[in-house]
Amino acid sequence: MLAAALAQAGKTVLHLDENTWYGGHEWSTLTLKEFREWVHNHGGEECLRVPNVEMLGRDRHYAIDLMTVPIMGNGPLVQLLVDSNIARYMTFRNVDMTYLWMEDVLQPVPCSKSEVFKSKAIPKRQKAQLMSFMKWISEHEDDDSDLATFLDQPFEVFLTARKIAPDLQKFLIHAIALDPKAGGQAGAYTTAEAIRCMKEYLESVGKFGPTAFLYNMYGVGEVPQAFARVCAIFGGTYYLGQGLRSLQVDGQGNMCSVVCVSTV
């Protein structure tokens, strides 16, 4: 993102990356060959015991994400991609359904009022409570005096104070707030963080499809690659598989050359 912004501002950009693909570990999409090399470099060969590599087909037929990164339909990333016109270099798909593992069963997450009342994952007596709480979230204002004492406390404390049933708490925390560290773990969402995430989720549902999420057609690596393409259009230079060894400056202290080291 920074390289694209600097290039558009008329700066001279040289972007070195020790990897042979675009993006860091969180935003990388690899071919099968690249993935096997990545696993080898991270000591996980035992996970890739394939008796016949040829049976897997062509290397380029694979797009393997190192991390799953679904994108909120009304989130800041989508707005950034639209405002910068970078979205035109990318292809997205709607995520048709999301699921939550509850009580040893994979349950579909309802995305509309009718789906909530049809859902078997939520007890009948809790469905009205869920709809009422969702309405409160969507109409919530940041200066709500009822929240003042809970904003910095764990979201579970706030839900308990509102007499939200324990099973419904789990649903709200994991399926709507999408808190990856709930349940007393360090880093679990505060009430303020959870409400912000829930509002973003509710505003994203139905914007592009039935759920709140979009996914890159060819993997999350499309995002950094699109920014790299814009950088190149405005004169930036990308050099993959190269690390930085040193910078050389002239007598006036201006950088005059870059010494690279191959990582391939």
Accessible surface in RSA format (square Angstrom, percent):
REM  Atomic radii and reference values for relative SASA: ProtOr
REM  Chains: A
REM  Algorithm: Lee & Richards
REM  Probe-radius: 1.40
REM  Slices: 20
REM RES _ NUM      All-atoms   Total-Side   Main-Chain    Non-polar    All polar
REM                ABS   REL    ABS   REL    ABS   REL    ABS   REL    ABS   REL
RES MET A   1   117.81  61.0  87.54  57.9  30.27  72.1  61.21  52.0  56.60  75.0
RES LEU A   2   131.19  73.1 123.58  88.4   7.61  19.1 127.30  89.4   3.88  10.4
RES ALA A   3    10.59   9.7   6.07   9.4   4.51  10.3   8.12  11.4   2.47   6.5
RES ALA A   4     2.91   2.7   2.64   4.1   0.27   0.6   2.64   3.7   0.27   0.7
RES ALA A   5    55.34  50.9  45.77  70.6   9.57  21.8  50.06  70.5   5.28  14.0
RES LEU A   6    70.81  39.4  70.55  50.5   0.26   0.7  70.81  49.7   0.00   0.0
RES ALA A   7     2.78   2.6   0.07   0.1   2.72   6.2   0.07   0.1   2.72   7.2
RES GLN A   8    88.66  49.6  62.26  45.5  26.40  62.9  14.26  30.3  74.40  56.4
RES ALA A   9    74.01  68.0  36.15  55.8  37.86  86.1  49.63  69.9  24.38  64.6
RES GLY A  10    67.35  83.1   0.00   N/A  67.35  83.1  35.31  96.9  32.03  71.7
RES LYS A  11   127.45  62.2 117.29  72.0  10.16  24.2  62.56  56.3  64.89  69.1
RES THR A  12   143.26 101.9 108.12 109.6  35.14  83.8  77.02 103.5  66.24 100.1
RES VAL A  13    15.56  10.2   9.06   8.2   6.49  15.6  12.22  10.6   3.34   9.0
RES LEU A  14    83.62  46.6  54.01  38.6  29.60  74.4  54.01  37.9  29.60  79.7
RES HIS A  15    62.59  34.2  58.33  40.5   4.26  10.9  41.57  42.8  21.02  24.5
RES LEU A  16    40.42  22.5  15.67  11.2  24.75  62.2  15.80  11.1  24.62  66.3
RES ASP A  17    26.35  18.5  22.21  22.1   4.14   9.8   6.81  16.0  19.54  19.5
RES GLU A  18   113.85  65.4 103.43  78.3  10.42  24.8  27.03  52.3  86.82  70.9
RES ASN A  19    38.00  26.2  34.69  33.5   3.31   8.0   3.33   8.0  34.67  33.5
RES THR A  20    55.79  39.7  42.96  43.6  12.83  30.6  38.07  51.1  17.71  26.8
RES TRP A  21    30.09  12.1  26.36  12.8   3.72   8.7  30.09  16.0   0.00   0.0
RES TYR A  22    66.13  30.9  61.92  35.2   4.22  11.0  26.04  19.6  40.10  49.4
RES GLY A  23    15.24  18.8   0.00   N/A  15.24  18.8  10.43  28.6   4.81  10.8
RES GLY A  24    45.42  56.0   0.00   N/A  45.42  56.0  33.19  91.1  12.23  27.4
RES HIS A  25    93.10  50.9  86.27  60.0   6.82  17.5  64.65  66.6  28.45  33.1
RES GLU A  26    99.45  57.1  98.47  74.5   0.98   2.3  22.26  43.1  77.19  63.0
RES TRP A  27    71.35  28.6  71.35  34.5   0.00   0.0  51.48  27.4  19.87  32.2
RES SER A  28     0.00   0.0   0.00   0.0   0.00   0.0   0.00   0.0   0.00   0.0
RES THR A  29    27.74  19.7  11.43  11.6  16.31  38.9  11.43  15.4  16.31  24.7
RES LEU A  30     1.12   0.6   0.00   0.0   1.12   2.8   1.12   0.8   0.00   0.0
RES THR A  31    12.84   9.1  12.20  12.4   0.64   1.5  10.30  13.8   2.53   3.8
RES LEU A  32    17.52   9.8  17.52  12.5   0.00   0.0  17.52  12.3   0.00   0.0
RES LYS A  33   130.11  63.5 127.03  77.9   3.08   7.3  72.28  65.1  57.83  61.6
RES GLU A  34    29.36  16.9  29.36  22.2   0.00   0.0  10.16  19.7  19.19  15.7
RES PHE A  35    42.69  21.4  42.69  26.4   0.00   0.0  42.69  25.9   0.00   0.0
RES ARG A  36    77.33  32.5  73.01  37.2   4.32  10.3  17.44  23.8  59.89  36.3
RES GLU A  37    80.77  46.4  77.50  58.6   3.28   7.8  37.55  72.6  43.23  35.3
RES TRP A  38    59.18  23.7  57.84  28.0   1.34   3.1  58.96  31.4   0.22   0.4
RES VAL A  39    12.14   8.0  11.13  10.1   1.01   2.4  12.14  10.5   0.00   0.0
RES HIS A  40   113.08  61.8 105.17  73.1   7.91  20.2  66.95  69.0  46.13  53.7
RES ASN A  41   114.29  78.8  77.91  75.3  36.39  87.6  22.43  54.0  91.87  88.8
RES HIS A  42   105.54  57.7  71.23  49.5  34.32  87.8  65.25  67.2  40.29  46.9
RES GLY A  43    52.31  64.5   0.00   N/A  52.31  64.5  28.73  78.8  23.58  52.8
RES GLY A  44    14.15  17.4   0.00   N/A  14.15  17.4  14.15  38.8   0.00   0.0
RES GLU A  45    81.16  46.6  75.30  57.0   5.86  13.9  51.90 100.4  29.27  23.9
RES GLU A  46   101.86  58.5  84.84  64.2  17.02  40.5  44.96  87.0  56.90  46.5
RES CYS A  47   101.55  76.8  67.11  74.9  34.44  80.9  30.06  76.1  71.50  77.1
RES LEU A  48    43.64  24.3  33.85  24.2   9.79  24.6  35.29  24.8   8.35  22.5
RES ARG A  49   197.75  83.0 165.01  84.1  32.74  78.0  67.78  92.6 129.98  78.8
RES VAL A  50    43.67  28.7  22.25  20.1  21.43  51.6  23.51  20.4  20.17  54.7
RES PRO A  51   130.36  95.0  84.44  77.0  45.92 166.9  98.56  81.4  31.80 197.6
RES ASN A  52    75.28  51.9  71.56  69.1   3.72   9.0  22.21  53.5  53.06  51.3
RES VAL A  53    71.37  47.0  67.31  60.9   4.06   9.8  67.31  58.5   4.06  11.0
RES GLU A  54   151.48  87.0 129.55  98.0  21.93  52.2  53.45 103.4  98.03  80.0
RES MET A  55   130.31  67.5  90.46  59.9  39.86  94.9  96.94  82.4  33.37  44.2
RES LEU A  56    49.54  27.6  39.85  28.5   9.70  24.4  42.46  29.8   7.09  19.1
RES GLY A  57    47.10  58.1   0.00   N/A  47.10  58.1  33.24  91.2  13.86  31.0
RES ARG A  58   166.18  69.8 158.82  81.0   7.36  17.5  59.62  81.5 106.56  64.6
RES ASP A  59    48.62  34.1  41.04  40.8   7.59  17.9  30.94  72.8  17.69  17.6
RES ARG A  60   178.46  74.9 154.53  78.8  23.93  57.0  56.42  77.1 122.04  74.0
RES HIS A  61   131.22  71.7  94.52  65.7  36.69  93.9  69.54  71.7  61.68  71.8
RES TYR A  62    69.78  32.6  61.62  35.1   8.17  21.3  49.94  37.5  19.84  24.5
RES ALA A  63    62.65  57.6  31.74  49.0  30.91  70.3  32.62  45.9  30.03  79.5
RES ILE A  64    42.42  24.1  39.14  29.2   3.28   7.9  42.42  30.5   0.00   0.0
RES ASP A  65    35.54  24.9  13.13  13.1  22.40  53.0   7.88  18.6  27.65  27.6
RES LEU A  66    38.07  21.2   5.40   3.9  32.67  82.1   8.15   5.7  29.92  80.5
RES MET A  67    95.38  49.4  89.03  58.9   6.35  15.1  74.20  63.1  21.18  28.1
RES THR A  68   101.60  72.3  80.80  81.9  20.80  49.6  46.26  62.1  55.34  83.7
RES VAL A  69    29.02  19.1  26.90  24.4   2.12   5.1  29.02  25.2   0.00   0.0
RES PRO A  70    61.02  44.5  46.54  42.4  14.49  52.7  46.54  38.4  14.49  90.0
RES ILE A  71     7.38   4.2   4.34   3.2   3.04   7.3   7.38   5.3   0.00   0.0
RES MET A  72    26.27  13.6  22.59  15.0   3.67   8.7  22.59  19.2   3.67   4.9
RES GLY A  73     1.76   2.2   0.00   N/A   1.76   2.2   1.76   4.8   0.00   0.0
RES ASN A  74    53.94  37.2  36.86  35.6  17.08  41.1   2.45   5.9  51.48  49.8
RES GLY A  75     3.63   4.5   0.00   N/A   3.63   4.5   2.45   6.7   1.18   2.6
RES PRO A  76   103.20  75.2  91.03  83.0  12.17  44.2  98.53  81.3   4.67  29.0
RES LEU A  77    32.81  18.3  28.73  20.6   4.08  10.3  32.11  22.5   0.70   1.9
RES VAL A  78    14.44   9.5  14.33  13.0   0.12   0.3  14.44  12.6   0.00   0.0
RES GLN A  79    92.43  51.7  91.79  67.1   0.64   1.5  38.39  81.7  54.04  41.0
RES LEU A  80    71.81  40.0  67.58  48.3   4.22  10.6  71.39  50.1   0.41   1.1
RES LEU A  81     1.82   1.0   1.82   1.3   0.00   0.0   1.82   1.3   0.00   0.0
RES VAL A  82    82.35  54.2  74.27  67.2   8.08  19.5  75.83  65.9   6.53  17.7
RES ASP A  83   101.16  70.9  67.93  67.6  33.23  78.6  32.24  75.9  68.91  68.7
RES SER A  84    35.83  30.3  16.05  21.4  19.78  45.6  26.96  57.4   8.87  12.4
RES ASN A  85    88.89  61.3  84.73  81.9   4.16  10.0   8.19  19.7  80.70  78.0
RES ILE A  86     2.99   1.7   2.99   2.2   0.00   0.0   2.99   2.2   0.00   0.0
RES ALA A  87    30.42  28.0  24.58  37.9   5.84  13.3  24.73  34.8   5.70  15.1
RES ARG A  88   178.27  74.8 135.94  69.3  42.33 100.8  62.42  85.3 115.85  70.2
RES TYR A  89    61.18  28.6  39.32  22.4  21.86  56.9  38.38  28.8  22.80  28.1
RES MET A  90    17.45   9.0   0.16   0.1  17.29  41.2   1.43   1.2  16.02  21.2
RES THR A  91    65.31  46.4  62.06  62.9   3.25   7.7  37.88  50.9  27.42  41.5
RES PHE A  92    56.56  28.3  30.34  18.8  26.22  68.2  30.38  18.4  26.18  74.9
RES ARG A  93   142.39  59.8 136.93  69.8   5.45  13.0  33.33  45.6 109.06  66.1
RES ASN A  94    64.36  44.4  48.76  47.1  15.60  37.6   4.62  11.1  59.74  57.7
RES VAL A  95    35.32  23.2  30.82  27.9   4.50  10.8  35.28  30.7   0.04   0.1
RES ASP A  96    97.77  68.5  87.44  87.0  10.33  24.4  31.91  75.1  65.86  65.7
RES MET A  97    74.45  38.6  60.00  39.7  14.45  34.4  59.73  50.8  14.72  19.5
RES THR A  98    27.85  19.8  23.99  24.3   3.85   9.2  26.34  35.4   1.51   2.3
RES TYR A  99   120.13  56.1  89.64  51.0  30.49  79.3  53.41  40.1  66.71  82.2
RES LEU A 100    24.97  13.9  23.62  16.9   1.35   3.4  24.97  17.5   0.00   0.0
RES TRP A 101   161.22  64.7 141.28  68.4  19.93  46.8 125.59  67.0  35.63  57.8
RES MET A 102    22.37  11.6  17.55  11.6   4.82  11.5  21.63  18.4   0.74   1.0
RES GLU A 103   124.52  71.5  97.02  73.4  27.50  65.5  54.85 106.1  69.67  56.9
RES ASP A 104   118.61  83.1 101.00 100.5  17.62  41.7  25.70  60.5  92.91  92.7
RES VAL A 105    74.10  48.8  71.32  64.6   2.78   6.7  74.10  64.4   0.00   0.0
RES LEU A 106   103.17  57.5  85.49  61.2  17.69  44.5  85.49  60.0  17.69  47.6
RES GLN A 107    35.98  20.1  35.88  26.2   0.11   0.3   2.00   4.3  33.98  25.8
RES PRO A 108    61.67  44.9  60.11  54.8   1.56   5.7  60.11  49.6   1.56   9.7
RES VAL A 109     3.85   2.5   3.59   3.3   0.26   0.6   3.68   3.2   0.17   0.5
RES PRO A 110    15.08  11.0   2.40   2.2  12.67  46.1   6.60   5.4   8.48  52.7
RES CYS A 111    21.69  16.4   5.26   5.9  16.43  38.6   9.77  24.8  11.92  12.9
RES SER A 112    51.38  43.4  38.81  51.8  12.57  28.9  47.60 101.4   3.77   5.3
RES LYS A 113   134.71  65.7 127.09  78.0   7.62  18.1  69.48  62.5  65.22  69.5
RES SER A 114    64.41  54.4  53.91  71.9  10.50  24.2  43.56  92.8  20.85  29.2
RES GLU A 115    63.10  36.2  60.20  45.5   2.90   6.9  25.55  49.4  37.56  30.7
RES VAL A 116    10.95   7.2  10.95   9.9   0.00   0.0  10.95   9.5   0.00   0.0
RES PHE A 117    97.60  48.8  78.77  48.8  18.83  49.0  78.84  47.8  18.76  53.7
RES LYS A 118   162.08  79.1 137.72  84.5  24.35  58.0  90.84  81.8  71.24  75.9
RES SER A 119    16.60  14.0   4.66   6.2  11.94  27.5  13.25  28.2   3.35   4.7
RES LYS A 120   198.67  96.9 162.13  99.5  36.53  87.0 111.20 100.1  87.47  93.2
RES ALA A 121    17.43  16.0   1.32   2.0  16.11  36.7   3.42   4.8  14.01  37.1
RES ILE A 122     5.99   3.4   2.48   1.9   3.50   8.4   3.09   2.2   2.90   7.9
RES PRO A 123    43.13  31.4  31.27  28.5  11.86  43.1  42.81  35.3   0.32   2.0
RES LYS A 124   178.45  87.1 163.10 100.1  15.34  36.5 105.45  94.9  73.00  77.8
RES ARG A 125   193.79  81.4 160.84  82.0  32.95  78.5  77.74 106.2 116.05  70.3
RES GLN A 126    10.81   6.0  10.54   7.7   0.27   0.6   4.36   9.3   6.46   4.9
RES LYS A 127    15.88   7.7  15.88   9.7   0.00   0.0   2.29   2.1  13.58  14.5
RES ALA A 128    67.51  62.1  60.71  93.7   6.80  15.5  63.13  88.9   4.39  11.6
RES GLN A 129    55.88  31.2  48.03  35.1   7.85  18.7  29.43  62.7  26.44  20.1
RES LEU A 130     3.63   2.0   3.63   2.6   0.00   0.0   3.63   2.5   0.00   0.0
RES MET A 131    48.89  25.3  45.13  29.9   3.76   8.9  43.85  37.3   5.04   6.7
RES SER A 132    70.58  59.6  60.29  80.5  10.29  23.7  31.40  66.9  39.18  54.9
RES PHE A 133     2.71   1.4   1.71   1.1   0.99   2.6   2.71   1.6   0.00   0.0
RES MET A 134    22.39  11.6  20.85  13.8   1.54   3.7  18.19  15.5   4.20   5.6
RES LYS A 135   126.06  61.5 119.81  73.5   6.26  14.9  93.98  84.6  32.08  34.2
RES TRP A 136    48.96  19.6  43.86  21.2   5.10  12.0  37.26  19.9  11.70  19.0
RES ILE A 137     0.00   0.0   0.00   0.0   0.00   0.0   0.00   0.0   0.00   0.0
RES SER A 138    64.96  54.9  39.46  52.7  25.50  58.7  33.07  70.4  31.89  44.7
RES GLU A 139   104.74  60.1  85.64  64.8  19.10  45.5  44.47  86.0  60.28  49.2
RES HIS A 140    15.57   8.5   7.34   5.1   8.23  21.1   4.75   4.9  10.82  12.6
RES GLU A 141   116.87  67.1 114.09  86.3   2.78   6.6  41.61  80.5  75.26  61.4
RES ASP A 142   130.75  91.6 108.78 108.3  21.97  51.9  39.36  92.6  91.39  91.1
RES ASP A 143   127.54  89.3  97.78  97.3  29.76  70.4  51.98 122.3  75.56  75.4
RES ASP A 144    35.07  24.6  22.74  22.6  12.33  29.1  12.18  28.7  22.89  22.8
RES SER A 145    94.76  80.1  74.18  99.0  20.58  47.4  50.44 107.4  44.32  62.1
RES ASP A 146   103.87  72.8  88.31  87.9  15.55  36.8  25.09  59.1  78.78  78.6
RES LEU A 147     1.52   0.8   1.52   1.1   0.00   0.0   1.52   1.1   0.00   0.0
RES ALA A 148    67.32  61.9  46.68  72.0  20.64  47.0  48.50  68.3  18.82  49.8
RES THR A 149   102.99  73.3  85.30  86.5  17.69  42.2  84.40 113.4  18.59  28.1
RES PHE A 150    42.27  21.1  42.27  26.2   0.00   0.0  42.27  25.6   0.00   0.0
RES LEU A 151    59.24  33.0  59.09  42.3   0.15   0.4  59.09  41.5   0.15   0.4
RES ASP A 152   130.43  91.4 108.86 108.4  21.57  51.0  34.38  80.9  96.06  95.8
RES GLN A 153    67.90  38.0  66.66  48.7   1.25   3.0  24.37  51.9  43.53  33.0
RES PRO A 154    67.77  49.4  65.93  60.1   1.84   6.7  67.68  55.9   0.09   0.5
RES PHE A 155     5.55   2.8   4.51   2.8   1.04   2.7   4.51   2.7   1.04   3.0
RES GLU A 156    54.30  31.2  53.91  40.8   0.39   0.9  17.83  34.5  36.47  29.8
RES VAL A 157    62.18  40.9  56.97  51.6   5.20  12.5  60.90  52.9   1.28   3.5
RES PHE A 158     5.11   2.6   5.11   3.2   0.00   0.0   5.11   3.1   0.00   0.0
RES LEU A 159     0.00   0.0   0.00   0.0   0.00   0.0   0.00   0.0   0.00   0.0
RES THR A 160    86.11  61.2  78.31  79.4   7.80  18.6  65.72  88.3  20.39  30.8
RES ALA A 161    51.70  47.5  21.66  33.4  30.05  68.3  33.21  46.8  18.49  49.0
RES ARG A 162    91.28  38.3  69.01  35.2  22.27  53.0  22.22  30.4  69.06  41.9
RES LYS A 163   171.07  83.5 151.62  93.0  19.45  46.3 114.77 103.3  56.30  60.0
RES ILE A 164     9.41   5.4   4.56   3.4   4.85  11.7   4.56   3.3   4.85  13.2
RES ALA A 165    26.50  24.4  19.69  30.4   6.81  15.5  26.32  37.1   0.18   0.5
RES PRO A 166   100.21  73.0  97.17  88.6   3.05  11.1  99.07  81.8   1.15   7.1
RES ASP A 167    57.48  40.3  55.99  55.7   1.49   3.5   7.63  18.0  49.85  49.7
RES LEU A 168     1.87   1.0   0.62   0.4   1.25   3.1   1.87   1.3   0.00   0.0
RES GLN A 169    20.72  11.6  20.72  15.1   0.00   0.0   3.32   7.1  17.39  13.2
RES LYS A 170   102.28  49.9 101.81  62.5   0.47   1.1  61.48  55.3  40.80  43.5
RES PHE A 171     6.38   3.2   6.38   4.0   0.00   0.0   6.38   3.9   0.00   0.0
RES LEU A 172     0.00   0.0   0.00   0.0   0.00   0.0   0.00   0.0   0.00   0.0
RES ILE A 173     6.93   3.9   6.93   5.2   0.00   0.0   6.93   5.0   0.00   0.0
RES HIS A 174    78.20  42.7  67.43  46.9  10.77  27.5  35.89  37.0  42.31  49.2
RES ALA A 175     6.90   6.3   0.00   0.0   6.90  15.7   3.99   5.6   2.91   7.7
RES ILE A 176     7.68   4.4   7.54   5.6   0.14   0.3   7.54   5.4   0.14   0.4
RES ALA A 177     0.75   0.7   0.17   0.3   0.58   1.3   0.17   0.2   0.58   1.5
RES LEU A 178    66.36  37.0  53.31  38.1  13.05  32.8  57.38  40.3   8.99  24.2
RES ASP A 179     6.83   4.8   3.80   3.8   3.03   7.2   1.07   2.5   5.76   5.7
RES PRO A 180   104.18  75.9  67.70  61.7  36.48 132.6  80.64  66.6  23.54 146.3
RES LYS A 181   102.43  50.0 102.43  62.8   0.00   0.0  49.26  44.3  53.17  56.6
RES ALA A 182    10.68   9.8   2.52   3.9   8.15  18.5   2.80   3.9   7.87  20.9
RES GLY A 183    58.91  72.6   0.00   N/A  58.91  72.6  29.70  81.5  29.21  65.4
RES GLY A 184    73.11  90.2   0.00   N/A  73.11  90.2  40.22 110.4  32.89  73.7
RES GLN A 185   104.88  58.6  90.57  66.2  14.31  34.1  35.12  74.7  69.76  52.9
RES ALA A 186    93.96  86.4  69.28 106.9  24.68  56.1  80.47 113.3  13.49  35.7
RES GLY A 187    60.32  74.4   0.00   N/A  60.32  74.4  33.17  91.0  27.15  60.8
RES ALA A 188    24.70  22.7  10.05  15.5  14.65  33.3  10.05  14.2  14.65  38.8
RES TYR A 189    50.27  23.5  48.79  27.8   1.48   3.8  23.02  17.3  27.25  33.6
RES THR A 190    38.79  27.6  38.68  39.2   0.11   0.3  35.35  47.5   3.44   5.2
RES THR A 191     0.00   0.0   0.00   0.0   0.00   0.0   0.00   0.0   0.00   0.0
RES ALA A 192    42.26  38.9  33.49  51.7   8.77  20.0  36.52  51.4   5.74  15.2
RES GLU A 193    72.08  41.4  70.93  53.7   1.16   2.8  20.33  39.3  51.75  42.3
RES ALA A 194     0.27   0.2   0.27   0.4   0.00   0.0   0.27   0.4   0.00   0.0
RES ILE A 195     5.34   3.0   5.34   4.0   0.00   0.0   5.34   3.8   0.00   0.0
RES ARG A 196   140.36  58.9 134.40  68.5   5.96  14.2  71.33  97.5  69.03  41.8
RES CYS A 197    18.39  13.9  16.50  18.4   1.89   4.4   5.79  14.7  12.61  13.6
RES MET A 198     0.00   0.0   0.00   0.0   0.00   0.0   0.00   0.0   0.00   0.0
RES LYS A 199    49.17  24.0  48.18  29.6   0.99   2.4  34.39  31.0  14.79  15.7
RES GLU A 200    42.00  24.1  40.11  30.3   1.90   4.5  10.45  20.2  31.55  25.8
RES TYR A 201     5.00   2.3   5.00   2.8   0.00   0.0   4.09   3.1   0.91   1.1
RES LEU A 202    49.45  27.5  33.39  23.9  16.06  40.4  33.76  23.7  15.69  42.2
RES GLU A 203    99.27  57.0  79.08  59.8  20.19  48.1  39.17  75.8  60.10  49.1
RES SER A 204     0.72   0.6   0.00   0.0   0.72   1.7   0.00   0.0   0.72   1.0
RES VAL A 205    38.82  25.5  21.62  19.6  17.21  41.5  21.62  18.8  17.21  46.7
RES GLY A 206    50.85  62.7   0.00   N/A  50.85  62.7  23.39  64.2  27.47  61.5
RES LYS A 207   100.44  49.0  68.12  41.8  32.32  77.0  53.77  48.4  46.67  49.7
RES PHE A 208    94.03  47.0  69.42  43.0  24.61  64.0  76.84  46.6  17.19  49.2
RES GLY A 209    16.85  20.8   0.00   N/A  16.85  20.8  14.82  40.7   2.03   4.5
RES PRO A 210    70.23  51.2  55.39  50.5  14.84  53.9  67.27  55.5   2.95  18.4
RES THR A 211     3.75   2.7   0.64   0.6   3.11   7.4   0.38   0.5   3.37   5.1
RES ALA A 212     1.26   1.2   0.00   0.0   1.26   2.9   1.25   1.8   0.00   0.0
RES PHE A 213    19.06   9.5  14.87   9.2   4.19  10.9  15.30   9.3   3.77  10.8
RES LEU A 214    11.95   6.7  11.95   8.5   0.00   0.0  11.95   8.4   0.00   0.0
RES TYR A 215    53.83  25.1  53.69  30.5   0.14   0.4  48.12  36.2   5.71   7.0
RES ASN A 216     3.04   2.1   0.05   0.1   2.99   7.2   0.00   0.0   3.04   2.9
RES MET A 217    86.18  44.6  61.31  40.6  24.86  59.2  60.43  51.4  25.75  34.1
RES TYR A 218   134.83  62.9 127.04  72.3   7.79  20.3  90.12  67.7  44.71  55.1
RES GLY A 219     5.99   7.4   0.00   N/A   5.99   7.4   3.55   9.7   2.45   5.5
RES VAL A 220     0.07   0.0   0.07   0.1   0.00   0.0   0.07   0.1   0.00   0.0
RES GLY A 221     6.33   7.8   0.00   N/A   6.33   7.8   5.71  15.7   0.62   1.4
RES GLU A 222    28.52  16.4  24.13  18.3   4.39  10.5  16.38  31.7  12.14   9.9
RES VAL A 223     5.76   3.8   5.76   5.2   0.00   0.0   5.76   5.0   0.00   0.0
RES PRO A 224    28.31  20.6  20.37  18.6   7.94  28.9  25.14  20.8   3.17  19.7
RES GLN A 225    73.01  40.8  72.60  53.1   0.41   1.0   7.68  16.3  65.34  49.6
RES ALA A 226     0.61   0.6   0.42   0.6   0.19   0.4   0.49   0.7   0.12   0.3
RES PHE A 227    10.47   5.2  10.42   6.5   0.05   0.1  10.42   6.3   0.05   0.1
RES ALA A 228     5.16   4.7   3.92   6.0   1.24   2.8   4.22   5.9   0.94   2.5
RES ARG A 229    92.83  39.0  85.99  43.8   6.84  16.3  37.55  51.3  55.28  33.5
RES VAL A 230     7.34   4.8   7.34   6.6   0.00   0.0   7.34   6.4   0.00   0.0
RES CYS A 231     0.00   0.0   0.00   0.0   0.00   0.0   0.00   0.0   0.00   0.0
RES ALA A 232    55.75  51.3  40.50  62.5  15.24  34.7  40.94  57.7  14.81  39.2
RES ILE A 233   102.44  58.3  69.60  51.9  32.84  79.1  77.13  55.5  25.31  68.7
RES PHE A 234   102.84  51.5  78.07  48.4  24.77  64.5  85.31  51.7  17.53  50.2
RES GLY A 235    60.44  74.5   0.00   N/A  60.44  74.5  36.84 101.1  23.60  52.9
RES GLY A 236    10.02  12.4   0.00   N/A  10.02  12.4   0.25   0.7   9.77  21.9
RES THR A 237    73.98  52.6  70.94  71.9   3.04   7.2  45.51  61.1  28.47  43.0
RES TYR A 238    52.00  24.3  24.57  14.0  27.43  71.4  17.91  13.5  34.09  42.0
RES TYR A 239   109.00  50.9 108.14  61.5   0.86   2.2  69.64  52.3  39.36  48.5
RES LEU A 240    51.46  28.7  35.83  25.6  15.63  39.3  35.92  25.2  15.54  41.8
RES GLY A 241     0.15   0.2   0.00   N/A   0.15   0.2   0.15   0.4   0.00   0.0
RES GLN A 242    23.26  13.0  23.02  16.8   0.24   0.6   0.00   0.0  23.26  17.6
RES GLY A 243     2.55   3.1   0.00   N/A   2.55   3.1   2.55   7.0   0.00   0.0
RES LEU A 244    98.37  54.8  67.89  48.6  30.48  76.6  67.89  47.7  30.48  82.0
RES ARG A 245   161.37  67.8 129.50  66.0  31.87  75.9  43.70  59.7 117.66  71.3
RES SER A 246    44.64  37.7  37.60  50.2   7.03  16.2  36.95  78.7   7.69  10.8
RES LEU A 247    97.88  54.5  71.72  51.3  26.16  65.8  71.72  50.4  26.16  70.4
RES GLN A 248    92.27  51.6  88.43  64.6   3.84   9.1  25.15  53.5  67.12  50.9
RES VAL A 249    92.73  61.0  68.86  62.3  23.87  57.5  68.86  59.8  23.87  64.7
RES ASP A 250    56.72  39.7  41.65  41.5  15.06  35.6  31.34  73.8  25.38  25.3
RES GLY A 251    81.32 100.3   0.00   N/A  81.32 100.3  38.99 107.0  42.34  94.8
RES GLN A 252   149.26  83.5 115.17  84.2  34.09  81.2  55.47 118.1  93.79  71.1
RES GLY A 253    53.11  65.5   0.00   N/A  53.11  65.5  26.94  73.9  26.16  58.6
RES ASN A 254    87.86  60.6  84.40  81.6   3.45   8.3  22.39  53.9  65.46  63.3
RES MET A 255   115.05  59.6  83.91  55.5  31.14  74.1  76.55  65.1  38.51  51.0
RES CYS A 256    83.22  62.9  44.56  49.7  38.66  90.9  34.51  87.4  48.70  52.5
RES SER A 257    44.02  37.2  34.92  46.6   9.09  21.0  42.93  91.4   1.09   1.5
RES VAL A 258    42.13  27.7  15.73  14.2  26.40  63.6  15.73  13.7  26.40  71.6
RES VAL A 259    43.36  28.5  39.93  36.1   3.43   8.3  43.36  37.7   0.00   0.0
RES CYS A 260    40.32  30.5  18.55  20.7  21.78  51.2   8.54  21.6  31.78  34.3
RES VAL A 261    55.70  36.6  52.16  47.2   3.54   8.5  55.70  48.4   0.00   0.0
RES SER A 262    66.85  56.5  43.56  58.1  23.30  53.7  33.68  71.7  33.17  46.5
RES THR A 263    64.80  46.1  26.83  27.2  37.97  90.5  35.41  47.6  29.39  44.4
RES VAL A 264   139.12  91.5  78.43  71.0  60.70 146.3 104.30  90.6  34.82  94.4
END  Absolute sums over single chains surface
CHAIN  1 A    16004.7      12524.9       3479.8       9090.2       6914.5
END  Absolute sums over all chains
TOTAL         16004.7      12524.9       3479.8       9090.2       6914.5
